[in-house]
């Protein structure tokens, strides 16, 4: 996934956990969905991780490709 697409998805749909579902992290995706991104704190952490390129998929590979 391109960095721009990942940033946009995380920014607009991150509170619903969409980025976590897409990365294969179903359990935390459900948690994000039920708690609005862990009350915004988890969403912010994930958004920063996506921006700097350190957000990983469930298998440990980078979610964002340059």
mmCIF file as Biopython writes it, N, C-alpha, C and O atoms, coordinates in Angstrom:
data_model
#
loop_
_atom_site.group_PDB
_atom_site.id
_atom_site.type_symbol
_atom_site.label_atom_id
_atom_site.label_alt_id
_atom_site.label_comp_id
_atom_site.label_asym_id
_atom_site.label_entity_id
_atom_site.label_seq_id
_atom_site.pdbx_PDB_ins_code
_atom_site.Cartn_x
_atom_site.Cartn_y
_atom_site.Cartn_z
_atom_site.occupancy
_atom_site.B_iso_or_equiv
_atom_site.auth_seq_id
_atom_site.auth_asym_id
_atom_site.pdbx_PDB_model_num
ATOM 1   N N  . UNK A ? 1  ? 0.846   -1.166  0.000  1.0 0.0 1  A 1 
ATOM 2   C CA . UNK A ? 1  ? 0.000   0.000   0.000  1.0 0.0 1  A 1 
ATOM 3   C C  . UNK A ? 1  ? 0.894   1.232   0.000  1.0 0.0 1  A 1 
ATOM 4   O O  . UNK A ? 1  ? 1.935   1.257   0.657  1.0 0.0 1  A 1 
ATOM 5   N N  . UNK A ? 2  ? 0.482   2.243   -0.736 1.0 0.0 2  A 1 
ATOM 6   C CA . UNK A ? 2  ? 1.279   3.466   -0.790 1.0 0.0 2  A 1 
ATOM 7   C C  . UNK A ? 2  ? 1.172   4.213   0.538  1.0 0.0 2  A 1 
ATOM 8   O O  . UNK A ? 2  ? 0.202   4.051   1.279  1.0 0.0 2  A 1 
ATOM 9   N N  . UNK A ? 3  ? 2.162   5.016   0.821  1.0 0.0 3  A 1 
ATOM 10  C CA . UNK A ? 3  ? 2.195   5.758   2.072  1.0 0.0 3  A 1 
ATOM 11  C C  . UNK A ? 3  ? 1.034   6.750   2.142  1.0 0.0 3  A 1 
ATOM 12  O O  . UNK A ? 3  ? 0.420   6.920   3.196  1.0 0.0 3  A 1 
ATOM 13  N N  . UNK A ? 4  ? 0.735   7.403   1.020  1.0 0.0 4  A 1 
ATOM 14  C CA . UNK A ? 4  ? -0.359  8.373   0.996  1.0 0.0 4  A 1 
ATOM 15  C C  . UNK A ? 4  ? -1.694  7.705   1.304  1.0 0.0 4  A 1 
ATOM 16  O O  . UNK A ? 4  ? -2.476  8.218   2.106  1.0 0.0 4  A 1 
ATOM 17  N N  . UNK A ? 5  ? -1.958  6.568   0.676  1.0 0.0 5  A 1 
ATOM 18  C CA . UNK A ? 5  ? -3.211  5.846   0.927  1.0 0.0 5  A 1 
ATOM 19  C C  . UNK A ? 5  ? -3.291  5.392   2.380  1.0 0.0 5  A 1 
ATOM 20  O O  . UNK A ? 5  ? -4.346  5.495   3.005  1.0 0.0 5  A 1 
ATOM 21  N N  . UNK A ? 6  ? -2.192  4.894   2.915  1.0 0.0 6  A 1 
ATOM 22  C CA . UNK A ? 6  ? -2.172  4.427   4.303  1.0 0.0 6  A 1 
ATOM 23  C C  . UNK A ? 6  ? -2.443  5.572   5.273  1.0 0.0 6  A 1 
ATOM 24  O O  . UNK A ? 6  ? -3.184  5.405   6.241  1.0 0.0 6  A 1 
ATOM 25  N N  . UNK A ? 7  ? -1.847  6.726   5.017  1.0 0.0 7  A 1 
ATOM 26  C CA . UNK A ? 7  ? -2.062  7.889   5.884  1.0 0.0 7  A 1 
ATOM 27  C C  . UNK A ? 7  ? -3.516  8.331   5.827  1.0 0.0 7  A 1 
ATOM 28  O O  . UNK A ? 7  ? -4.116  8.620   6.862  1.0 0.0 7  A 1 
ATOM 29  N N  . UNK A ? 8  ? -4.087  8.388   4.630  1.0 0.0 8  A 1 
ATOM 30  C CA . UNK A ? 8  ? -5.484  8.812   4.492  1.0 0.0 8  A 1 
ATOM 31  C C  . UNK A ? 8  ? -6.444  7.831   5.161  1.0 0.0 8  A 1 
ATOM 32  O O  . UNK A ? 8  ? -7.381  8.245   5.844  1.0 0.0 8  A 1 
ATOM 33  N N  . UNK A ? 9  ? -6.214  6.540   4.966  1.0 0.0 9  A 1 
ATOM 34  C CA . UNK A ? 9  ? -7.073  5.526   5.594  1.0 0.0 9  A 1 
ATOM 35  C C  . UNK A ? 9  ? -6.981  5.619   7.110  1.0 0.0 9  A 1 
ATOM 36  O O  . UNK A ? 9  ? -7.998  5.576   7.801  1.0 0.0 9  A 1 
ATOM 37  N N  . UNK A ? 10 ? -5.765  5.747   7.624  1.0 0.0 10 A 1 
ATOM 38  C CA . UNK A ? 10 ? -5.588  5.814   9.073  1.0 0.0 10 A 1 
ATOM 39  C C  . UNK A ? 10 ? -6.185  7.092   9.643  1.0 0.0 10 A 1 
ATOM 40  O O  . UNK A ? 10 ? -6.800  7.063   10.709 1.0 0.0 10 A 1 
ATOM 41  N N  . UNK A ? 11 ? -6.015  8.211   8.949  1.0 0.0 11 A 1 
ATOM 42  C CA . UNK A ? 11 ? -6.530  9.483   9.452  1.0 0.0 11 A 1 
ATOM 43  C C  . UNK A ? 11 ? -8.059  9.491   9.497  1.0 0.0 11 A 1 
ATOM 44  O O  . UNK A ? 11 ? -8.654  9.860   10.509 1.0 0.0 11 A 1 
ATOM 45  N N  . UNK A ? 12 ? -8.687  9.082   8.393  1.0 0.0 12 A 1 
ATOM 46  C CA . UNK A ? 12 ? -10.141 9.184   8.310  1.0 0.0 12 A 1 
ATOM 47  C C  . UNK A ? 12 ? -10.895 7.993   8.902  1.0 0.0 12 A 1 
ATOM 48  O O  . UNK A ? 12 ? -12.002 8.162   9.412  1.0 0.0 12 A 1 
ATOM 49  N N  . UNK A ? 13 ? -10.317 6.801   8.844  1.0 0.0 13 A 1 
ATOM 50  C CA . UNK A ? 13 ? -11.017 5.606   9.312  1.0 0.0 13 A 1 
ATOM 51  C C  . UNK A ? 13 ? -10.317 4.898   10.470 1.0 0.0 13 A 1 
ATOM 52  O O  . UNK A ? 13 ? -10.750 3.830   10.902 1.0 0.0 13 A 1 
ATOM 53  N N  . UNK A ? 14 ? -9.241  5.490   10.968 1.0 0.0 14 A 1 
ATOM 54  C CA . UNK A ? 14 ? -8.472  4.864   12.042 1.0 0.0 14 A 1 
ATOM 55  C C  . UNK A ? 14 ? -9.236  4.696   13.337 1.0 0.0 14 A 1 
ATOM 56  O O  . UNK A ? 14 ? -9.014  3.729   14.065 1.0 0.0 14 A 1 
ATOM 57  N N  . UNK A ? 15 ? -10.131 5.619   13.636 1.0 0.0 15 A 1 
ATOM 58  C CA . UNK A ? 15 ? -10.933 5.509   14.847 1.0 0.0 15 A 1 
ATOM 59  C C  . UNK A ? 15 ? -11.863 4.313   14.830 1.0 0.0 15 A 1 
ATOM 60  O O  . UNK A ? 15 ? -12.313 3.850   15.878 1.0 0.0 15 A 1 
ATOM 61  N N  . UNK A ? 16 ? -12.151 3.815   13.638 1.0 0.0 16 A 1 
ATOM 62  C CA . UNK A ? 16 ? -12.993 2.625   13.494 1.0 0.0 16 A 1 
ATOM 63  C C  . UNK A ? 16 ? -12.166 1.352   13.371 1.0 0.0 16 A 1 
ATOM 64  O O  . UNK A ? 16 ? -12.722 0.255   13.297 1.0 0.0 16 A 1 
ATOM 65  N N  . UNK A ? 17 ? -10.851 1.488   13.348 1.0 0.0 17 A 1 
ATOM 66  C CA . UNK A ? 17 ? -9.972  0.327   13.282 1.0 0.0 17 A 1 
ATOM 67  C C  . UNK A ? 17 ? -9.782  -0.259  11.898 1.0 0.0 17 A 1 
ATOM 68  O O  . UNK A ? 17 ? -9.248  -1.361  11.768 1.0 0.0 17 A 1 
ATOM 69  N N  . UNK A ? 18 ? -10.207 0.449   10.857 1.0 0.0 18 A 1 
ATOM 70  C CA . UNK A ? 18 ? -10.121 -0.082  9.495  1.0 0.0 18 A 1 
ATOM 71  C C  . UNK A ? 18 ? -8.680  -0.438  9.132  1.0 0.0 18 A 1 
ATOM 72  O O  . UNK A ? 18 ? -8.438  -1.475  8.514  1.0 0.0 18 A 1 
ATOM 73  N N  . UNK A ? 19 ? -7.730  0.406   9.506  1.0 0.0 19 A 1 
ATOM 74  C CA . UNK A ? 19 ? -6.328  0.138   9.175  1.0 0.0 19 A 1 
ATOM 75  C C  . UNK A ? 19 ? -5.835  -1.138  9.852  1.0 0.0 19 A 1 
ATOM 76  O O  . UNK A ? 19 ? -5.008  -1.857  9.290  1.0 0.0 19 A 1 
ATOM 77  N N  . UNK A ? 20 ? -6.331  -1.423  11.042 1.0 0.0 20 A 1 
ATOM 78  C CA . UNK A ? 20 ? -5.924  -2.642  11.745 1.0 0.0 20 A 1 
ATOM 79  C C  . UNK A ? 20 ? -6.529  -3.880  11.099 1.0 0.0 20 A 1 
ATOM 80  O O  . UNK A ? 20 ? -5.862  -4.910  10.992 1.0 0.0 20 A 1 
ATOM 81  N N  . UNK A ? 21 ? -7.783  -3.793  10.667 1.0 0.0 21 A 1 
ATOM 82  C CA . UNK A ? 21 ? -8.388  -4.912  9.935  1.0 0.0 21 A 1 
ATOM 83  C C  . UNK A ? 21 ? -7.613  -5.171  8.648  1.0 0.0 21 A 1 
ATOM 84  O O  . UNK A ? 21 ? -7.353  -6.325  8.308  1.0 0.0 21 A 1 
ATOM 85  N N  . UNK A ? 22 ? -7.241  -4.119  7.932  1.0 0.0 22 A 1 
ATOM 86  C CA . UNK A ? 22 ? -6.503  -4.264  6.674  1.0 0.0 22 A 1 
ATOM 87  C C  . UNK A ? 22 ? -5.117  -4.860  6.892  1.0 0.0 22 A 1 
ATOM 88  O O  . UNK A ? 22 ? -4.584  -5.533  6.010  1.0 0.0 22 A 1 
ATOM 89  N N  . UNK A ? 23 ? -4.534  -4.617  8.062  1.0 0.0 23 A 1 
ATOM 90  C CA . UNK A ? 23 ? -3.208  -5.152  8.378  1.0 0.0 23 A 1 
ATOM 91  C C  . UNK A ? 23 ? -3.290  -6.566  8.954  1.0 0.0 23 A 1 
ATOM 92  O O  . UNK A ? 23 ? -2.263  -7.152  9.297  1.0 0.0 23 A 1 
ATOM 93  N N  . UNK A ? 24 ? -4.493  -7.116  9.062  1.0 0.0 24 A 1 
ATOM 94  C CA . UNK A ? 24 ? -4.657  -8.477  9.564  1.0 0.0 24 A 1 
ATOM 95  C C  . UNK A ? 24 ? -4.746  -8.579  11.072 1.0 0.0 24 A 1 
ATOM 96  O O  . UNK A ? 24 ? -4.735  -9.683  11.617 1.0 0.0 24 A 1 
ATOM 97  N N  . UNK A ? 25 ? -4.835  -7.457  11.754 1.0 0.0 25 A 1 
ATOM 98  C CA . UNK A ? 25 ? -4.914  -7.443  13.215 1.0 0.0 25 A 1 
ATOM 99  C C  . UNK A ? 25 ? -6.386  -7.353  13.629 1.0 0.0 25 A 1 
ATOM 100 O O  . UNK A ? 25 ? -6.865  -6.302  14.056 1.0 0.0 25 A 1 
ATOM 101 N N  . UNK A ? 26 ? -7.085  -8.476  13.492 1.0 0.0 26 A 1 
ATOM 102 C CA . UNK A ? 26 ? -8.533  -8.506  13.688 1.0 0.0 26 A 1 
ATOM 103 C C  . UNK A ? 26 ? -8.926  -8.196  15.135 1.0 0.0 26 A 1 
ATOM 104 O O  . UNK A ? 26 ? -9.865  -7.435  15.368 1.0 0.0 26 A 1 
ATOM 105 N N  . UNK A ? 27 ? -8.225  -8.770  16.094 1.0 0.0 27 A 1 
ATOM 106 C CA . UNK A ? 27 ? -8.548  -8.551  17.505 1.0 0.0 27 A 1 
ATOM 107 C C  . UNK A ? 27 ? -8.457  -7.094  17.910 1.0 0.0 27 A 1 
ATOM 108 O O  . UNK A ? 27 ? -9.378  -6.560  18.528 1.0 0.0 27 A 1 
ATOM 109 N N  . UNK A ? 28 ? -7.355  -6.446  17.565 1.0 0.0 28 A 1 
ATOM 110 C CA . UNK A ? 28 ? -7.230  -5.030  17.916 1.0 0.0 28 A 1 
ATOM 111 C C  . UNK A ? 28 ? -8.109  -4.165  17.021 1.0 0.0 28 A 1 
ATOM 112 O O  . UNK A ? 28 ? -8.488  -3.060  17.410 1.0 0.0 28 A 1 
ATOM 113 N N  . UNK A ? 29 ? -8.435  -4.653  15.835 1.0 0.0 29 A 1 
ATOM 114 C CA . UNK A ? 29 ? -9.382  -3.932  14.987 1.0 0.0 29 A 1 
ATOM 115 C C  . UNK A ? 29 ? -10.746 -3.842  15.651 1.0 0.0 29 A 1 
ATOM 116 O O  . UNK A ? 29 ? -11.393 -2.795  15.630 1.0 0.0 29 A 1 
ATOM 117 N N  . UNK A ? 30 ? -11.176 -4.951  16.239 1.0 0.0 30 A 1 
ATOM 118 C CA . UNK A ? 30 ? -12.452 -4.962  16.963 1.0 0.0 30 A 1 
ATOM 119 C C  . UNK A ? 30 ? -12.375 -4.047  18.181 1.0 0.0 30 A 1 
ATOM 120 O O  . UNK A ? 30 ? -13.321 -3.313  18.469 1.0 0.0 30 A 1 
ATOM 121 N N  . UNK A ? 31 ? -11.254 -4.088  18.895 1.0 0.0 31 A 1 
ATOM 122 C CA . UNK A ? 31 ? -11.063 -3.208  20.053 1.0 0.0 31 A 1 
ATOM 123 C C  . UNK A ? 31 ? -11.140 -1.744  19.635 1.0 0.0 31 A 1 
ATOM 124 O O  . UNK A ? 31 ? -11.802 -0.944  20.296 1.0 0.0 31 A 1 
ATOM 125 N N  . UNK A ? 32 ? -10.465 -1.387  18.538 1.0 0.0 32 A 1 
ATOM 126 C CA . UNK A ? 32 ? -10.482 -0.005  18.035 1.0 0.0 32 A 1 
ATOM 127 C C  . UNK A ? 32 ? -11.911 0.382   17.646 1.0 0.0 32 A 1 
ATOM 128 O O  . UNK A ? 32 ? -12.342 1.506   17.904 1.0 0.0 32 A 1 
ATOM 129 N N  . UNK A ? 33 ? -12.637 -0.539  17.030 1.0 0.0 33 A 1 
ATOM 130 C CA . UNK A ? 33 ? -14.011 -0.276  16.604 1.0 0.0 33 A 1 
ATOM 131 C C  . UNK A ? 33 ? -14.920 -0.005  17.804 1.0 0.0 33 A 1 
ATOM 132 O O  . UNK A ? 33 ? -15.756 0.898   17.761 1.0 0.0 33 A 1 
ATOM 133 N N  . UNK A ? 34 ? -14.757 -0.777  18.859 1.0 0.0 34 A 1 
ATOM 134 C CA . UNK A ? 34 ? -15.621 -0.644  20.036 1.0 0.0 34 A 1 
ATOM 135 C C  . UNK A ? 34 ? -15.250 0.522   20.945 1.0 0.0 34 A 1 
ATOM 136 O O  . UNK A ? 34 ? -16.096 1.016   21.690 1.0 0.0 34 A 1 
ATOM 137 N N  . UNK A ? 35 ? -13.984 0.972   20.892 1.0 0.0 35 A 1 
ATOM 138 C CA . UNK A ? 35 ? -13.534 2.029   21.808 1.0 0.0 35 A 1 
ATOM 139 C C  . UNK A ? 35 ? -13.118 3.308   21.093 1.0 0.0 35 A 1 
ATOM 140 O O  . UNK A ? 35 ? -12.490 4.181   21.692 1.0 0.0 35 A 1 
ATOM 141 N N  . UNK A ? 36 ? -13.467 3.421   19.812 1.0 0.0 36 A 1 
ATOM 142 C CA . UNK A ? 36 ? -13.096 4.602   19.015 1.0 0.0 36 A 1 
ATOM 143 C C  . UNK A ? 36 ? -11.582 4.812   19.048 1.0 0.0 36 A 1 
ATOM 144 O O  . UNK A ? 36 ? -11.095 5.895   19.375 1.0 0.0 36 A 1 
ATOM 145 N N  . UNK A ? 37 ? -10.866 3.772   18.708 1.0 0.0 37 A 1 
ATOM 146 C CA . UNK A ? 37 ? -9.404  3.876   18.646 1.0 0.0 37 A 1 
ATOM 147 C C  . UNK A ? 37 ? -8.768  4.015   20.009 1.0 0.0 37 A 1 
ATOM 148 O O  . UNK A ? 37 ? -7.839  4.802   20.191 1.0 0.0 37 A 1 
ATOM 149 N N  . UNK A ? 38 ? -9.265  3.253   20.969 1.0 0.0 38 A 1 
ATOM 150 C CA . UNK A ? 38 ? -8.795  3.342   22.369 1.0 0.0 38 A 1 
ATOM 151 C C  . UNK A ? 38 ? -8.869  4.785   22.862 1.0 0.0 38 A 1 
ATOM 152 O O  . UNK A ? 38 ? -7.915  5.337   23.410 1.0 0.0 38 A 1 
ATOM 153 N N  . UNK A ? 39 ? -10.032 5.361   22.643 1.0 0.0 39 A 1 
ATOM 154 C CA . UNK A ? 39 ? -10.353 6.711   23.099 1.0 0.0 39 A 1 
ATOM 155 C C  . UNK A ? 39 ? -9.457  7.772   22.461 1.0 0.0 39 A 1 
ATOM 156 O O  . UNK A ? 39 ? -9.188  8.811   23.063 1.0 0.0 39 A 1 
ATOM 157 N N  . UNK A ? 40 ? -9.004  7.503   21.256 1.0 0.0 40 A 1 
ATOM 158 C CA . UNK A ? 40 ? -8.214  8.466   20.496 1.0 0.0 40 A 1 
ATOM 159 C C  . UNK A ? 40 ? -6.720  8.342   20.686 1.0 0.0 40 A 1 
ATOM 160 O O  . UNK A ? 40 ? -5.952  8.765   19.822 1.0 0.0 40 A 1 
ATOM 161 N N  . UNK A ? 41 ? -6.294  7.778   21.785 1.0 0.0 41 A 1 
ATOM 162 C CA . UNK A ? 41 ? -4.858  7.667   22.055 1.0 0.0 41 A 1 
ATOM 163 C C  . UNK A ? 41 ? -4.223  6.621   21.143 1.0 0.0 41 A 1 
ATOM 164 O O  . UNK A ? 41 ? -3.175  6.871   20.548 1.0 0.0 41 A 1 
ATOM 165 N N  . UNK A ? 42 ? -4.845  5.466   21.033 1.0 0.0 42 A 1 
ATOM 166 C CA . UNK A ? 42 ? -4.328  4.414   20.155 1.0 0.0 42 A 1 
ATOM 167 C C  . UNK A ? 42 ? -4.335  4.843   18.702 1.0 0.0 42 A 1 
ATOM 168 O O  . UNK A ? 42 ? -3.415  4.528   17.947 1.0 0.0 42 A 1 
ATOM 169 N N  . UNK A ? 43 ? -5.392  5.576   18.308 1.0 0.0 43 A 1 
ATOM 170 C CA . UNK A ? 43 ? -5.468  6.083   16.941 1.0 0.0 43 A 1 
ATOM 171 C C  . UNK A ? 43 ? -4.299  7.017   16.657 1.0 0.0 43 A 1 
ATOM 172 O O  . UNK A ? 43 ? -3.670  6.922   15.603 1.0 0.0 43 A 1 
ATOM 173 N N  . UNK A ? 44 ? -4.004  7.921   17.592 1.0 0.0 44 A 1 
ATOM 174 C CA . UNK A ? 44 ? -2.909  8.872   17.399 1.0 0.0 44 A 1 
ATOM 175 C C  . UNK A ? 44 ? -1.569  8.152   17.295 1.0 0.0 44 A 1 
ATOM 176 O O  . UNK A ? 44 ? -0.746  8.491   16.445 1.0 0.0 44 A 1 
ATOM 177 N N  . UNK A ? 45 ? -1.347  7.169   18.147 1.0 0.0 45 A 1 
ATOM 178 C CA . UNK A ? 45 ? -0.101  6.391   18.099 1.0 0.0 45 A 1 
ATOM 179 C C  . UNK A ? 45 ? 0.022   5.676   16.757 1.0 0.0 45 A 1 
ATOM 180 O O  . UNK A ? 45 ? 1.083   5.703   16.133 1.0 0.0 45 A 1 
ATOM 181 N N  . UNK A ? 46 ? -1.059  5.037   16.314 1.0 0.0 46 A 1 
ATOM 182 C CA . UNK A ? 46 ? -1.031  4.344   15.025 1.0 0.0 46 A 1 
ATOM 183 C C  . UNK A ? 46 ? -0.820  5.318   13.876 1.0 0.0 46 A 1 
ATOM 184 O O  . UNK A ? 46 ? -0.084  5.013   12.937 1.0 0.0 46 A 1 
ATOM 185 N N  . UNK A ? 47 ? -1.448  6.479   13.934 1.0 0.0 47 A 1 
ATOM 186 C CA . UNK A ? 47 ? -1.285  7.478   12.876 1.0 0.0 47 A 1 
ATOM 187 C C  . UNK A ? 47 ? 0.177   7.907   12.765 1.0 0.0 47 A 1 
ATOM 188 O O  . UNK A ? 47 ? 0.709   8.016   11.661 1.0 0.0 47 A 1 
ATOM 189 N N  . UNK A ? 48 ? 0.818   8.147   13.887 1.0 0.0 48 A 1 
ATOM 190 C CA . UNK A ? 48 ? 2.239   8.524   13.882 1.0 0.0 48 A 1 
ATOM 191 C C  . UNK A ? 48 ? 3.084   7.378   13.337 1.0 0.0 48 A 1 
ATOM 192 O O  . UNK A ? 48 ? 3.999   7.604   12.545 1.0 0.0 48 A 1 
ATOM 193 N N  . UNK A ? 49 ? 2.782   6.144   13.755 1.0 0.0 49 A 1 
ATOM 194 C CA . UNK A ? 49 ? 3.537   4.985   13.262 1.0 0.0 49 A 1 
ATOM 195 C C  . UNK A ? 49 ? 3.385   4.821   11.754 1.0 0.0 49 A 1 
ATOM 196 O O  . UNK A ? 49 ? 4.350   4.478   11.071 1.0 0.0 49 A 1 
ATOM 197 N N  . UNK A ? 50 ? 2.192   5.059   11.228 1.0 0.0 50 A 1 
ATOM 198 C CA . UNK A ? 50 ? 1.988   4.974   9.780  1.0 0.0 50 A 1 
ATOM 199 C C  . UNK A ? 50 ? 2.772   6.081   9.080  1.0 0.0 50 A 1 
ATOM 200 O O  . UNK A ? 50 ? 3.391   5.839   8.044  1.0 0.0 50 A 1 
ATOM 201 N N  . UNK A ? 51 ? 2.754   7.283   9.631  1.0 0.0 51 A 1 
ATOM 202 C CA . UNK A ? 51 ? 3.464   8.414   9.017  1.0 0.0 51 A 1 
ATOM 203 C C  . UNK A ? 51 ? 4.970   8.181   8.945  1.0 0.0 51 A 1 
ATOM 204 O O  . UNK A ? 51 ? 5.605   8.561   7.961  1.0 0.0 51 A 1 
ATOM 205 N N  . UNK A ? 52 ? 5.547   7.564   9.967  1.0 0.0 52 A 1 
ATOM 206 C CA . UNK A ? 52 ? 6.996   7.329   9.963  1.0 0.0 52 A 1 
ATOM 207 C C  . UNK A ? 52 ? 7.366   5.979   9.364  1.0 0.0 52 A 1 
ATOM 208 O O  . UNK A ? 52 ? 8.546   5.671   9.200  1.0 0.0 52 A 1 
ATOM 209 N N  . UNK A ? 53 ? 6.346   5.166   9.035  1.0 0.0 53 A 1 
ATOM 210 C CA . UNK A ? 53 ? 6.598   3.895   8.361  1.0 0.0 53 A 1 
ATOM 211 C C  . UNK A ? 53 ? 6.909   2.723   9.266  1.0 0.0 53 A 1 
ATOM 212 O O  . UNK A ? 53 ? 7.469   1.728   8.805  1.0 0.0 53 A 1 
ATOM 213 N N  . UNK A ? 54 ? 6.561   2.810   10.548 1.0 0.0 54 A 1 
ATOM 214 C CA . UNK A ? 54 ? 6.876   1.706   11.460 1.0 0.0 54 A 1 
ATOM 215 C C  . UNK A ? 54 ? 5.663   0.842   11.813 1.0 0.0 54 A 1 
ATOM 216 O O  . UNK A ? 54 ? 5.785   -0.071  12.630 1.0 0.0 54 A 1 
ATOM 217 N N  . UNK A ? 55 ? 4.501   1.106   11.220 1.0 0.0 55 A 1 
ATOM 218 C CA . UNK A ? 55 ? 3.313   0.277   11.469 1.0 0.0 55 A 1 
ATOM 219 C C  . UNK A ? 55 ? 3.471   -1.025  10.696 1.0 0.0 55 A 1 
ATOM 220 O O  . UNK A ? 55 ? 3.735   -1.008  9.493  1.0 0.0 55 A 1 
ATOM 221 N N  . UNK A ? 56 ? 3.312   -2.153  11.384 1.0 0.0 56 A 1 
ATOM 222 C CA . UNK A ? 56 ? 3.540   -3.473  10.783 1.0 0.0 56 A 1 
ATOM 223 C C  . UNK A ? 56 ? 2.241   -4.254  10.642 1.0 0.0 56 A 1 
ATOM 224 O O  . UNK A ? 56 ? 1.286   -4.044  11.390 1.0 0.0 56 A 1 
ATOM 225 N N  . UNK A ? 57 ? 2.224   -5.158  9.669  1.0 0.0 57 A 1 
ATOM 226 C CA . UNK A ? 57 ? 1.110   -6.091  9.522  1.0 0.0 57 A 1 
ATOM 227 C C  . UNK A ? 57 ? 1.249   -7.181  10.578 1.0 0.0 57 A 1 
ATOM 228 O O  . UNK A ? 57 ? 2.242   -7.235  11.303 1.0 0.0 57 A 1 
ATOM 229 N N  . UNK A ? 58 ? 0.254   -8.039  10.655 1.0 0.0 58 A 1 
ATOM 230 C CA . UNK A ? 58 ? 0.260   -9.109  11.656 1.0 0.0 58 A 1 
ATOM 231 C C  . UNK A ? 58 ? 1.486   -10.004 11.522 1.0 0.0 58 A 1 
ATOM 232 O O  . UNK A ? 58 ? 2.016   -10.480 12.526 1.0 0.0 58 A 1 
ATOM 233 N N  . UNK A ? 59 ? 1.942   -10.239 10.295 1.0 0.0 59 A 1 
ATOM 234 C CA . UNK A ? 59 ? 3.099   -11.115 10.080 1.0 0.0 59 A 1 
ATOM 235 C C  . UNK A ? 59 ? 4.440   -10.414 10.282 1.0 0.0 59 A 1 
ATOM 236 O O  . UNK A ? 59 ? 5.491   -11.024 10.087 1.0 0.0 59 A 1 
ATOM 237 N N  . UNK A ? 60 ? 4.413   -9.137  10.672 1.0 0.0 60 A 1 
ATOM 238 C CA . UNK A ? 60 ? 5.643   -8.406  10.961 1.0 0.0 60 A 1 
ATOM 239 C C  . UNK A ? 60 ? 6.228   -7.634  9.797  1.0 0.0 60 A 1 
ATOM 240 O O  . UNK A ? 60 ? 7.221   -6.926  9.963  1.0 0.0 60 A 1 
ATOM 241 N N  . UNK A ? 61 ? 5.633   -7.758  8.624  1.0 0.0 61 A 1 
ATOM 242 C CA . UNK A ? 61 ? 6.128   -7.005  7.470  1.0 0.0 61 A 1 
ATOM 243 C C  . UNK A ? 61 ? 5.534   -5.599  7.484  1.0 0.0 61 A 1 
ATOM 244 O O  . UNK A ? 61 ? 4.459   -5.387  8.046  1.0 0.0 61 A 1 
ATOM 245 N N  . UNK A ? 62 ? 6.220   -4.646  6.876  1.0 0.0 62 A 1 
ATOM 246 C CA . UNK A ? 62 ? 5.704   -3.266  6.856  1.0 0.0 62 A 1 
ATOM 247 C C  . UNK A ? 62 ? 4.370   -3.171  6.117  1.0 0.0 62 A 1 
ATOM 248 O O  . UNK A ? 62 ? 4.185   -3.802  5.076  1.0 0.0 62 A 1 
ATOM 249 N N  . UNK A ? 63 ? 3.451   -2.386  6.654  1.0 0.0 63 A 1 
ATOM 250 C CA . UNK A ? 63 ? 2.156   -2.178  6.023  1.0 0.0 63 A 1 
ATOM 251 C C  . UNK A ? 63 ? 2.278   -1.186  4.875  1.0 0.0 63 A 1 
ATOM 252 O O  . UNK A ? 63 ? 1.555   -1.281  3.883  1.0 0.0 63 A 1 
ATOM 253 N N  . UNK A ? 64 ? 3.189   -0.240  5.014  1.0 0.0 64 A 1 
ATOM 254 C CA . UNK A ? 64 ? 3.382   0.806   4.010  1.0 0.0 64 A 1 
ATOM 255 C C  . UNK A ? 64 ? 4.599   0.470   3.161  1.0 0.0 64 A 1 
ATOM 256 O O  . UNK A ? 64 ? 5.665   0.146   3.682  1.0 0.0 64 A 1 
ATOM 257 N N  . UNK A ? 65 ? 4.427   0.551   1.856  1.0 0.0 65 A 1 
ATOM 258 C CA . UNK A ? 65 ? 5.558   0.396   0.942  1.0 0.0 65 A 1 
ATOM 259 C C  . UNK A ? 65 ? 5.878   1.750   0.346  1.0 0.0 65 A 1 
ATOM 260 O O  . UNK A ? 65 ? 4.983   2.522   0.002  1.0 0.0 65 A 1 
ATOM 261 N N  . UNK A ? 66 ? 7.130   2.020   0.233  1.0 0.0 66 A 1 
ATOM 262 C CA . UNK A ? 66 ? 7.565   3.324   -0.307 1.0 0.0 66 A 1 
ATOM 263 C C  . UNK A ? 66 ? 7.396   3.384   -1.792 1.0 0.0 66 A 1 
ATOM 264 O O  . UNK A ? 66 ? 7.710   4.402   -2.409 1.0 0.0 66 A 1 
#
